[in-house]
Amino acid sequence: MDMLGVHGVLGRKDPHAVQRGRWVWGFLRTRASTMGAGTSEIQRNTIAEQILALPRDPGMPPR
């Protein structure tokens, strides 16, 4: 977004938007999709415990 400048944050209906607002839409959806799929920390804990067989995180509540 920094590289696109002010035109990079314009919506798709604005005639000055870069690639019809494609970049701003992707930028905003990236954050939402991480929340929708679960936080990165939870995904990392799952990978660590179940795939890498690392010890359980002591800060997590018991199952």
Predicted model as a PDB file, atoms N, CA, C, CB and O in Angstrom, pLDDT in the B-factor column:
MODEL        1                                                                  
ATOM      1  N   MET A   1       0.823  -1.182   0.000  1.00 69.00           N  
ATOM      2  CA  MET A   1       0.000   0.000   0.000  1.00 69.00           C  
ATOM      3  C   MET A   1       0.869   1.249   0.000  1.00 69.00           C  
ATOM      4  CB  MET A   1      -0.937  -0.004   1.198  1.00 69.00           C  
ATOM      5  O   MET A   1       0.518   2.256  -0.614  1.00 69.00           O  
ATOM      6  N   ASP A   2       1.999   1.182   0.686  1.00 76.00           N  
ATOM      7  CA  ASP A   2       2.896   2.340   0.705  1.00 76.00           C  
ATOM      8  C   ASP A   2       3.400   2.668  -0.698  1.00 76.00           C  
ATOM      9  CB  ASP A   2       4.084   2.081   1.643  1.00 76.00           C  
ATOM     10  O   ASP A   2       3.516   3.839  -1.060  1.00 76.00           O  
ATOM     11  N   MET A   3       3.692   1.659  -1.470  1.00 74.00           N  
ATOM     12  CA  MET A   3       4.232   1.886  -2.818  1.00 74.00           C  
ATOM     13  C   MET A   3       3.180   2.452  -3.774  1.00 74.00           C  
ATOM     14  CB  MET A   3       4.788   0.582  -3.384  1.00 74.00           C  
ATOM     15  O   MET A   3       3.526   3.179  -4.705  1.00 74.00           O  
ATOM     16  N   LEU A   4       1.921   2.134  -3.559  1.00 74.00           N  
ATOM     17  CA  LEU A   4       0.867   2.617  -4.455  1.00 74.00           C  
ATOM     18  C   LEU A   4       0.496   4.067  -4.178  1.00 74.00           C  
ATOM     19  CB  LEU A   4      -0.366   1.743  -4.327  1.00 74.00           C  
ATOM     20  O   LEU A   4      -0.046   4.747  -5.049  1.00 74.00           O  
ATOM     21  N   GLY A   5       0.782   4.540  -2.981  1.00 75.00           N  
ATOM     22  CA  GLY A   5       0.470   5.924  -2.638  1.00 75.00           C  
ATOM     23  C   GLY A   5      -1.012   6.122  -2.377  1.00 75.00           C  
ATOM     24  O   GLY A   5      -1.740   5.172  -2.087  1.00 75.00           O  
ATOM     25  N   VAL A   6      -1.448   7.367  -2.484  1.00 74.00           N  
ATOM     26  CA  VAL A   6      -2.828   7.698  -2.146  1.00 74.00           C  
ATOM     27  C   VAL A   6      -3.844   7.021  -3.066  1.00 74.00           C  
ATOM     28  CB  VAL A   6      -3.019   9.191  -2.197  1.00 74.00           C  
ATOM     29  O   VAL A   6      -4.964   6.744  -2.636  1.00 74.00           O  
ATOM     30  N   HIS A   7      -3.489   6.755  -4.297  1.00 72.00           N  
ATOM     31  CA  HIS A   7      -4.423   6.112  -5.223  1.00 72.00           C  
ATOM     32  C   HIS A   7      -4.601   4.627  -4.897  1.00 72.00           C  
ATOM     33  CB  HIS A   7      -3.935   6.276  -6.667  1.00 72.00           C  
ATOM     34  O   HIS A   7      -5.555   4.001  -5.356  1.00 72.00           O  
ATOM     35  N   GLY A   8      -3.703   4.077  -4.122  1.00 74.00           N  
ATOM     36  CA  GLY A   8      -3.793   2.668  -3.758  1.00 74.00           C  
ATOM     37  C   GLY A   8      -4.878   2.363  -2.755  1.00 74.00           C  
ATOM     38  O   GLY A   8      -5.294   1.211  -2.631  1.00 74.00           O  
ATOM     39  N   VAL A   9      -5.350   3.370  -2.030  1.00 76.00           N  
ATOM     40  CA  VAL A   9      -6.378   3.138  -1.016  1.00 76.00           C  
ATOM     41  C   VAL A   9      -7.782   3.515  -1.484  1.00 76.00           C  
ATOM     42  CB  VAL A   9      -6.043   3.911   0.228  1.00 76.00           C  
ATOM     43  O   VAL A   9      -8.727   3.522  -0.695  1.00 76.00           O  
ATOM     44  N   LEU A  10      -7.907   3.824  -2.751  1.00 77.00           N  
ATOM     45  CA  LEU A  10      -9.222   4.187  -3.287  1.00 77.00           C  
ATOM     46  C   LEU A  10     -10.022   2.937  -3.622  1.00 77.00           C  
ATOM     47  CB  LEU A  10      -9.075   5.077  -4.538  1.00 77.00           C  
ATOM     48  O   LEU A  10      -9.464   1.924  -4.046  1.00 77.00           O  
ATOM     49  N   GLY A  11     -11.322   3.016  -3.431  1.00 75.00           N  
ATOM     50  CA  GLY A  11     -12.213   1.893  -3.721  1.00 75.00           C  
ATOM     51  C   GLY A  11     -12.414   1.675  -5.204  1.00 75.00           C  
ATOM     52  O   GLY A  11     -11.994   2.492  -6.024  1.00 75.00           O  
ATOM     53  N   ARG A  12     -13.058   0.568  -5.548  1.00 75.00           N  
ATOM     54  CA  ARG A  12     -13.182   0.197  -6.959  1.00 75.00           C  
ATOM     55  C   ARG A  12     -14.067   1.119  -7.775  1.00 75.00           C  
ATOM     56  CB  ARG A  12     -13.709  -1.181  -7.062  1.00 75.00           C  
ATOM     57  O   ARG A  12     -13.973   1.138  -9.002  1.00 75.00           O  
ATOM     58  N   LYS A  13     -14.920   1.879  -7.118  1.00 83.00           N  
ATOM     59  CA  LYS A  13     -15.801   2.779  -7.870  1.00 83.00           C  
ATOM     60  C   LYS A  13     -15.146   4.114  -8.207  1.00 83.00           C  
ATOM     61  CB  LYS A  13     -17.063   3.029  -7.085  1.00 83.00           C  
ATOM     62  O   LYS A  13     -15.667   4.874  -9.023  1.00 83.00           O  
ATOM     63  N   ASP A  14     -14.017   4.397  -7.587  1.00 83.00           N  
ATOM     64  CA  ASP A  14     -13.311   5.646  -7.863  1.00 83.00           C  
ATOM     65  C   ASP A  14     -12.537   5.520  -9.173  1.00 83.00           C  
ATOM     66  CB  ASP A  14     -12.354   6.009  -6.696  1.00 83.00           C  
ATOM     67  O   ASP A  14     -11.821   4.537  -9.363  1.00 83.00           O  
ATOM     68  N   PRO A  15     -12.662   6.476 -10.067  1.00 83.00           N  
ATOM     69  CA  PRO A  15     -11.967   6.382 -11.364  1.00 83.00           C  
ATOM     70  C   PRO A  15     -10.442   6.440 -11.259  1.00 83.00           C  
ATOM     71  CB  PRO A  15     -12.436   7.493 -12.264  1.00 83.00           C  
ATOM     72  O   PRO A  15      -9.750   6.041 -12.195  1.00 83.00           O  
ATOM     73  N   HIS A  16      -9.911   6.928 -10.142  1.00 79.00           N  
ATOM     74  CA  HIS A  16      -8.466   7.028  -9.968  1.00 79.00           C  
ATOM     75  C   HIS A  16      -7.876   5.830  -9.226  1.00 79.00           C  
ATOM     76  CB  HIS A  16      -8.129   8.296  -9.227  1.00 79.00           C  
ATOM     77  O   HIS A  16      -6.674   5.810  -8.959  1.00 79.00           O  
ATOM     78  N   ALA A  17      -8.681   4.848  -8.892  1.00 79.00           N  
ATOM     79  CA  ALA A  17      -8.202   3.683  -8.137  1.00 79.00           C  
ATOM     80  C   ALA A  17      -7.240   2.847  -8.974  1.00 79.00           C  
ATOM     81  CB  ALA A  17      -9.387   2.816  -7.675  1.00 79.00           C  
ATOM     82  O   ALA A  17      -7.426   2.680 -10.180  1.00 79.00           O  
ATOM     83  N   VAL A  18      -6.216   2.330  -8.317  1.00 78.00           N  
ATOM     84  CA  VAL A  18      -5.238   1.473  -8.995  1.00 78.00           C  
ATOM     85  C   VAL A  18      -5.870   0.103  -9.227  1.00 78.00           C  
ATOM     86  CB  VAL A  18      -3.915   1.345  -8.159  1.00 78.00           C  
ATOM     87  O   VAL A  18      -6.329  -0.539  -8.282  1.00 78.00           O  
ATOM     88  N   GLN A  19      -5.893  -0.334 -10.457  1.00 78.00           N  
ATOM     89  CA  GLN A  19      -6.471  -1.621 -10.867  1.00 78.00           C  
ATOM     90  C   GLN A  19      -7.860  -1.849 -10.268  1.00 78.00           C  
ATOM     91  CB  GLN A  19      -5.545  -2.763 -10.459  1.00 78.00           C  
ATOM     92  O   GLN A  19      -8.163  -2.918  -9.739  1.00 78.00           O  
ATOM     93  N   ARG A  20      -8.693  -0.809 -10.368  1.00 77.00           N  
ATOM     94  CA  ARG A  20     -10.081  -0.847  -9.886  1.00 77.00           C  
ATOM     95  C   ARG A  20     -10.207  -1.262  -8.415  1.00 77.00           C  
ATOM     96  CB  ARG A  20     -10.884  -1.796 -10.740  1.00 77.00           C  
ATOM     97  O   ARG A  20     -11.147  -1.972  -8.058  1.00 77.00           O  
ATOM     98  N   GLY A  21      -9.286  -0.834  -7.569  1.00 77.00           N  
ATOM     99  CA  GLY A  21      -9.370  -1.102  -6.133  1.00 77.00           C  
ATOM    100  C   GLY A  21      -8.948  -2.496  -5.725  1.00 77.00           C  
ATOM    101  O   GLY A  21      -9.160  -2.894  -4.579  1.00 77.00           O  
ATOM    102  N   ARG A  22      -8.363  -3.236  -6.625  1.00 76.00           N  
ATOM    103  CA  ARG A  22      -7.977  -4.621  -6.346  1.00 76.00           C  
ATOM    104  C   ARG A  22      -7.005  -4.723  -5.174  1.00 76.00           C  
ATOM    105  CB  ARG A  22      -7.353  -5.248  -7.582  1.00 76.00           C  
ATOM    106  O   ARG A  22      -7.142  -5.618  -4.340  1.00 76.00           O  
ATOM    107  N   TRP A  23      -6.028  -3.822  -5.098  1.00 78.00           N  
ATOM    108  CA  TRP A  23      -4.994  -3.914  -4.066  1.00 78.00           C  
ATOM    109  C   TRP A  23      -5.525  -3.561  -2.688  1.00 78.00           C  
ATOM    110  CB  TRP A  23      -3.833  -3.007  -4.409  1.00 78.00           C  
ATOM    111  O   TRP A  23      -5.183  -4.216  -1.703  1.00 78.00           O  
ATOM    112  N   VAL A  24      -6.356  -2.535  -2.611  1.00 79.00           N  
ATOM    113  CA  VAL A  24      -6.894  -2.170  -1.301  1.00 79.00           C  
ATOM    114  C   VAL A  24      -7.823  -3.275  -0.788  1.00 79.00           C  
ATOM    115  CB  VAL A  24      -7.650  -0.816  -1.377  1.00 79.00           C  
ATOM    116  O   VAL A  24      -7.825  -3.569   0.407  1.00 79.00           O  
ATOM    117  N   TRP A  25      -8.604  -3.883  -1.668  1.00 79.00           N  
ATOM    118  CA  TRP A  25      -9.492  -4.982  -1.278  1.00 79.00           C  
ATOM    119  C   TRP A  25      -8.665  -6.153  -0.746  1.00 79.00           C  
ATOM    120  CB  TRP A  25     -10.370  -5.435  -2.480  1.00 79.00           C  
ATOM    121  O   TRP A  25      -8.991  -6.713   0.301  1.00 79.00           O  
ATOM    122  N   GLY A  26      -7.617  -6.523  -1.445  1.00 78.00           N  
ATOM    123  CA  GLY A  26      -6.759  -7.618  -0.999  1.00 78.00           C  
ATOM    124  C   GLY A  26      -6.069  -7.307   0.316  1.00 78.00           C  
ATOM    125  O   GLY A  26      -5.947  -8.176   1.180  1.00 78.00           O  
ATOM    126  N   PHE A  27      -5.621  -6.081   0.469  1.00 79.00           N  
ATOM    127  CA  PHE A  27      -4.956  -5.649   1.698  1.00 79.00           C  
ATOM    128  C   PHE A  27      -5.889  -5.763   2.895  1.00 79.00           C  
ATOM    129  CB  PHE A  27      -4.456  -4.210   1.558  1.00 79.00           C  
ATOM    130  O   PHE A  27      -5.492  -6.259   3.950  1.00 79.00           O  
ATOM    131  N   LEU A  28      -7.108  -5.312   2.739  1.00 78.00           N  
ATOM    132  CA  LEU A  28      -8.068  -5.362   3.843  1.00 78.00           C  
ATOM    133  C   LEU A  28      -8.550  -6.788   4.112  1.00 78.00           C  
ATOM    134  CB  LEU A  28      -9.263  -4.461   3.540  1.00 78.00           C  
ATOM    135  O   LEU A  28      -8.776  -7.139   5.271  1.00 78.00           O  
ATOM    136  N   ARG A  29      -8.712  -7.604   3.100  1.00 78.00           N  
ATOM    137  CA  ARG A  29      -9.185  -8.973   3.276  1.00 78.00           C  
ATOM    138  C   ARG A  29      -8.125  -9.879   3.897  1.00 78.00           C  
ATOM    139  CB  ARG A  29      -9.624  -9.541   1.943  1.00 78.00           C  
ATOM    140  O   ARG A  29      -8.465 -10.872   4.539  1.00 78.00           O  
ATOM    141  N   THR A  30      -6.852  -9.553   3.716  1.00 78.00           N  
ATOM    142  CA  THR A  30      -5.785 -10.372   4.275  1.00 78.00           C  
ATOM    143  C   THR A  30      -5.917 -10.460   5.786  1.00 78.00           C  
ATOM    144  CB  THR A  30      -4.415  -9.807   3.893  1.00 78.00           C  
ATOM    145  O   THR A  30      -5.792 -11.544   6.356  1.00 78.00           O  
ATOM    146  N   ARG A  31      -6.162  -9.355   6.427  1.00 72.00           N  
ATOM    147  CA  ARG A  31      -6.294  -9.333   7.879  1.00 72.00           C  
ATOM    148  C   ARG A  31      -7.553 -10.085   8.316  1.00 72.00           C  
ATOM    149  CB  ARG A  31      -6.329  -7.882   8.394  1.00 72.00           C  
ATOM    150  O   ARG A  31      -7.518 -10.838   9.289  1.00 72.00           O  
ATOM    151  N   ALA A  32      -8.625  -9.891   7.626  1.00 71.00           N  
ATOM    152  CA  ALA A  32      -9.876 -10.550   7.993  1.00 71.00           C  
ATOM    153  C   ALA A  32      -9.790 -12.057   7.812  1.00 71.00           C  
ATOM    154  CB  ALA A  32     -11.024  -9.997   7.167  1.00 71.00           C  
ATOM    155  O   ALA A  32     -10.352 -12.804   8.613  1.00 71.00           O  
ATOM    156  N   SER A  33      -9.102 -12.514   6.783  1.00 68.00           N  
ATOM    157  CA  SER A  33      -9.029 -13.955   6.554  1.00 68.00           C  
ATOM    158  C   SER A  33      -8.194 -14.653   7.616  1.00 68.00           C  
ATOM    159  CB  SER A  33      -8.455 -14.239   5.177  1.00 68.00           C  
ATOM    160  O   SER A  33      -8.445 -15.819   7.921  1.00 68.00           O  
ATOM    161  N   THR A  34      -7.199 -13.964   8.192  1.00 62.00           N  
ATOM    162  CA  THR A  34      -6.444 -14.611   9.279  1.00 62.00           C  
ATOM    163  C   THR A  34      -7.305 -14.751  10.507  1.00 62.00           C  
ATOM    164  CB  THR A  34      -5.175 -13.817   9.618  1.00 62.00           C  
ATOM    165  O   THR A  34      -7.191 -15.742  11.228  1.00 62.00           O  
ATOM    166  N   MET A  35      -8.157 -13.793  10.762  1.00 63.00           N  
ATOM    167  CA  MET A  35      -9.043 -13.884  11.925  1.00 63.00           C  
ATOM    168  C   MET A  35     -10.119 -14.940  11.701  1.00 63.00           C  
ATOM    169  CB  MET A  35      -9.691 -12.519  12.219  1.00 63.00           C  
ATOM    170  O   MET A  35     -10.474 -15.676  12.622  1.00 63.00           O  
ATOM    171  N   GLY A  36     -10.629 -15.011  10.496  1.00 62.00           N  
ATOM    172  CA  GLY A  36     -11.680 -15.979  10.201  1.00 62.00           C  
ATOM    173  C   GLY A  36     -11.205 -17.414  10.285  1.00 62.00           C  
ATOM    174  O   GLY A  36     -11.975 -18.297  10.661  1.00 62.00           O  
ATOM    175  N   ALA A  37      -9.968 -17.659   9.946  1.00 59.00           N  
ATOM    176  CA  ALA A  37      -9.430 -19.017   9.965  1.00 59.00           C  
ATOM    177  C   ALA A  37      -8.815 -19.368  11.312  1.00 59.00           C  
ATOM    178  CB  ALA A  37      -8.396 -19.184   8.871  1.00 59.00           C  
ATOM    179  O   ALA A  37      -8.367 -20.500  11.496  1.00 59.00           O  
ATOM    180  N   GLY A  38      -8.780 -18.452  12.242  1.00 64.00           N  
ATOM    181  CA  GLY A  38      -8.128 -18.668  13.531  1.00 64.00           C  
ATOM    182  C   GLY A  38      -6.851 -17.873  13.583  1.00 64.00           C  
ATOM    183  O   GLY A  38      -6.221 -17.622  12.556  1.00 64.00           O  
ATOM    184  N   THR A  39      -6.474 -17.480  14.766  1.00 74.00           N  
ATOM    185  CA  THR A  39      -5.283 -16.641  14.869  1.00 74.00           C  
ATOM    186  C   THR A  39      -4.033 -17.420  14.512  1.00 74.00           C  
ATOM    187  CB  THR A  39      -5.154 -16.065  16.273  1.00 74.00           C  
ATOM    188  O   THR A  39      -4.001 -18.648  14.597  1.00 74.00           O  
ATOM    189  N   SER A  40      -3.032 -16.709  14.124  1.00 75.00           N  
ATOM    190  CA  SER A  40      -1.758 -17.330  13.752  1.00 75.00           C  
ATOM    191  C   SER A  40      -1.153 -18.097  14.911  1.00 75.00           C  
ATOM    192  CB  SER A  40      -0.776 -16.277  13.264  1.00 75.00           C  
ATOM    193  O   SER A  40      -0.545 -19.149  14.718  1.00 75.00           O  
ATOM    194  N   GLU A  41      -1.322 -17.562  16.135  1.00 77.00           N  
ATOM    195  CA  GLU A  41      -0.753 -18.221  17.302  1.00 77.00           C  
ATOM    196  C   GLU A  41      -1.387 -19.586  17.538  1.00 77.00           C  
ATOM    197  CB  GLU A  41      -0.924 -17.349  18.532  1.00 77.00           C  
ATOM    198  O   GLU A  41      -0.687 -20.543  17.869  1.00 77.00           O  
ATOM    199  N   ILE A  42      -2.693 -19.685  17.373  1.00 79.00           N  
ATOM    200  CA  ILE A  42      -3.387 -20.960  17.562  1.00 79.00           C  
ATOM    201  C   ILE A  42      -2.936 -21.955  16.504  1.00 79.00           C  
ATOM    202  CB  ILE A  42      -4.922 -20.768  17.504  1.00 79.00           C  
ATOM    203  O   ILE A  42      -2.709 -23.126  16.807  1.00 79.00           O  
ATOM    204  N   GLN A  43      -2.805 -21.497  15.273  1.00 80.00           N  
ATOM    205  CA  GLN A  43      -2.353 -22.382  14.204  1.00 80.00           C  
ATOM    206  C   GLN A  43      -0.926 -22.863  14.460  1.00 80.00           C  
ATOM    207  CB  GLN A  43      -2.436 -21.668  12.849  1.00 80.00           C  
ATOM    208  O   GLN A  43      -0.608 -24.026  14.214  1.00 80.00           O  
ATOM    209  N   ARG A  44      -0.075 -21.977  14.949  1.00 83.00           N  
ATOM    210  CA  ARG A  44       1.301 -22.378  15.258  1.00 83.00           C  
ATOM    211  C   ARG A  44       1.341 -23.393  16.398  1.00 83.00           C  
ATOM    212  CB  ARG A  44       2.143 -21.149  15.623  1.00 83.00           C  
ATOM    213  O   ARG A  44       2.107 -24.356  16.348  1.00 83.00           O  
ATOM    214  N   ASN A  45       0.521 -23.180  17.417  1.00 82.00           N  
ATOM    215  CA  ASN A  45       0.462 -24.133  18.532  1.00 82.00           C  
ATOM    216  C   ASN A  45      -0.006 -25.503  18.055  1.00 82.00           C  
ATOM    217  CB  ASN A  45      -0.474 -23.613  19.637  1.00 82.00           C  
ATOM    218  O   ASN A  45       0.537 -26.527  18.469  1.00 82.00           O  
ATOM    219  N   THR A  46      -0.997 -25.522  17.198  1.00 84.00           N  
ATOM    220  CA  THR A  46      -1.508 -26.787  16.674  1.00 84.00           C  
ATOM    221  C   THR A  46      -0.431 -27.524  15.887  1.00 84.00           C  
ATOM    222  CB  THR A  46      -2.734 -26.543  15.789  1.00 84.00           C  
ATOM    223  O   THR A  46      -0.250 -28.730  16.055  1.00 84.00           O  
ATOM    224  N   ILE A  47       0.277 -26.805  15.036  1.00 87.00           N  
ATOM    225  CA  ILE A  47       1.359 -27.418  14.253  1.00 87.00           C  
ATOM    226  C   ILE A  47       2.453 -27.931  15.183  1.00 87.00           C  
ATOM    227  CB  ILE A  47       1.949 -26.404  13.238  1.00 87.00           C  
ATOM    228  O   ILE A  47       2.951 -29.043  15.004  1.00 87.00           O  
ATOM    229  N   ALA A  48       2.828 -27.126  16.173  1.00 88.00           N  
ATOM    230  CA  ALA A  48       3.897 -27.514  17.095  1.00 88.00           C  
ATOM    231  C   ALA A  48       3.529 -28.765  17.876  1.00 88.00           C  
ATOM    232  CB  ALA A  48       4.206 -26.374  18.059  1.00 88.00           C  
ATOM    233  O   ALA A  48       4.348 -29.672  18.026  1.00 88.00           O  
ATOM    234  N   GLU A  49       2.295 -28.814  18.374  1.00 88.00           N  
ATOM    235  CA  GLU A  49       1.892 -29.949  19.208  1.00 88.00           C  
ATOM    236  C   GLU A  49       1.609 -31.208  18.399  1.00 88.00           C  
ATOM    237  CB  GLU A  49       0.669 -29.585  20.010  1.00 88.00           C  
ATOM    238  O   GLU A  49       2.070 -32.292  18.755  1.00 88.00           O  
ATOM    239  N   GLN A  50       0.861 -31.074  17.324  1.00 88.00           N  
ATOM    240  CA  GLN A  50       0.380 -32.254  16.619  1.00 88.00           C  
ATOM    241  C   GLN A  50       1.329 -32.750  15.531  1.00 88.00           C  
ATOM    242  CB  GLN A  50      -0.952 -31.961  16.014  1.00 88.00           C  
ATOM    243  O   GLN A  50       1.411 -33.957  15.301  1.00 88.00           O  
ATOM    244  N   ILE A  51       2.029 -31.877  14.876  1.00 90.00           N  
ATOM    245  CA  ILE A  51       2.893 -32.305  13.775  1.00 90.00           C  
ATOM    246  C   ILE A  51       4.343 -32.463  14.235  1.00 90.00           C  
ATOM    247  CB  ILE A  51       2.817 -31.301  12.619  1.00 90.00           C  
ATOM    248  O   ILE A  51       5.004 -33.452  13.916  1.00 90.00           O  
ATOM    249  N   LEU A  52       4.822 -31.478  14.985  1.00 91.00           N  
ATOM    250  CA  LEU A  52       6.217 -31.518  15.418  1.00 91.00           C  
ATOM    251  C   LEU A  52       6.402 -32.244  16.751  1.00 91.00           C  
ATOM    252  CB  LEU A  52       6.756 -30.111  15.529  1.00 91.00           C  
ATOM    253  O   LEU A  52       7.531 -32.462  17.190  1.00 91.00           O  
ATOM    254  N   ALA A  53       5.294 -32.616  17.393  1.00 88.00           N  
ATOM    255  CA  ALA A  53       5.299 -33.334  18.678  1.00 88.00           C  
ATOM    256  C   ALA A  53       6.070 -32.584  19.762  1.00 88.00           C  
ATOM    257  CB  ALA A  53       5.899 -34.721  18.497  1.00 88.00           C  
ATOM    258  O   ALA A  53       6.757 -33.193  20.582  1.00 88.00           O  
ATOM    259  N   LEU A  54       5.951 -31.261  19.757  1.00 87.00           N  
ATOM    260  CA  LEU A  54       6.576 -30.449  20.801  1.00 87.00           C  
ATOM    261  C   LEU A  54       5.678 -30.451  22.030  1.00 87.00           C  
ATOM    262  CB  LEU A  54       6.833 -28.992  20.305  1.00 87.00           C  
ATOM    263  O   LEU A  54       4.488 -30.746  21.912  1.00 87.00           O  
ATOM    264  N   PRO A  55       6.211 -30.132  23.203  1.00 87.00           N  
ATOM    265  CA  PRO A  55       5.385 -30.125  24.410  1.00 87.00           C  
ATOM    266  C   PRO A  55       4.277 -29.084  24.330  1.00 87.00           C  
ATOM    267  CB  PRO A  55       6.249 -29.864  25.635  1.00 87.00           C  
ATOM    268  O   PRO A  55       4.398 -28.065  23.650  1.00 87.00           O  
ATOM    269  N   ARG A  56       3.231 -29.359  25.021  1.00 81.00           N  
ATOM    270  CA  ARG A  56       2.061 -28.479  25.056  1.00 81.00           C  
ATOM    271  C   ARG A  56       2.418 -27.125  25.677  1.00 81.00           C  
ATOM    272  CB  ARG A  56       0.913 -29.141  25.847  1.00 81.00           C  
ATOM    273  O   ARG A  56       3.223 -27.053  26.605  1.00 81.00           O  
ATOM    274  N   ASP A  57       1.821 -26.072  25.162  1.00 72.00           N  
ATOM    275  CA  ASP A  57       2.050 -24.726  25.674  1.00 72.00           C  
ATOM    276  C   ASP A  57       1.438 -24.591  27.071  1.00 72.00           C  
ATOM    277  CB  ASP A  57       1.456 -23.666  24.711  1.00 72.00           C  
ATOM    278  O   ASP A  57       0.228 -24.765  27.216  1.00 72.00           O  
ATOM    279  N   PRO A  58       2.222 -24.291  28.088  1.00 76.00           N  
ATOM    280  CA  PRO A  58       1.698 -24.231  29.455  1.00 76.00           C  
ATOM    281  C   PRO A  58       0.716 -23.084  29.659  1.00 76.00           C  
ATOM    282  CB  PRO A  58       2.838 -24.096  30.437  1.00 76.00           C  
ATOM    283  O   PRO A  58      -0.073 -23.116  30.603  1.00 76.00           O  
ATOM    284  N   GLY A  59       0.747 -22.089  28.809  1.00 73.00           N  
ATOM    285  CA  GLY A  59      -0.159 -20.953  28.942  1.00 73.00           C  
ATOM    286  C   GLY A  59      -1.564 -21.232  28.433  1.00 73.00           C  
ATOM    287  O   GLY A  59      -2.474 -20.437  28.672  1.00 73.00           O  
ATOM    288  N   MET A  60      -1.760 -22.344  27.736  1.00 67.00           N  
ATOM    289  CA  MET A  60      -3.072 -22.667  27.171  1.00 67.00           C  
ATOM    290  C   MET A  60      -3.916 -23.396  28.211  1.00 67.00           C  
ATOM    291  CB  MET A  60      -2.925 -23.530  25.889  1.00 67.00           C  
ATOM    292  O   MET A  60      -3.374 -24.151  29.018  1.00 67.00           O  
ATOM    293  N   PRO A  61      -5.237 -23.184  28.207  1.00 70.00           N  
ATOM    294  CA  PRO A  61      -6.099 -23.906  29.141  1.00 70.00           C  
ATOM    295  C   PRO A  61      -6.131 -25.401  28.813  1.00 70.00           C  
ATOM    296  CB  PRO A  61      -7.522 -23.325  29.113  1.00 70.00           C  
ATOM    297  O   PRO A  61      -5.937 -25.787  27.660  1.00 70.00           O  
ATOM    298  N   PRO A  62      -6.376 -26.238  29.820  1.00 69.00           N  
ATOM    299  CA  PRO A  62      -6.419 -27.704  29.562  1.00 69.00           C  
ATOM    300  C   PRO A  62      -7.579 -28.057  28.643  1.00 69.00           C  
ATOM    301  CB  PRO A  62      -6.548 -28.497  30.894  1.00 69.00           C  
ATOM    302  O   PRO A  62      -8.591 -27.358  28.595  1.00 69.00           O  
ATOM    303  N   ARG A  63      -7.410 -29.153  27.919  1.00 65.00           N  
ATOM    304  CA  ARG A  63      -8.469 -29.587  26.987  1.00 65.00           C  
ATOM    305  C   ARG A  63      -9.554 -30.304  27.700  1.00 65.00           C  
ATOM    306  CB  ARG A  63      -7.914 -30.476  25.905  1.00 65.00           C  
ATOM    307  O   ARG A  63     -10.522 -30.737  27.075  1.00 65.00           O  
TER     308      ARG A  63                                                      
ENDMDL                                                                          
END                                                                             
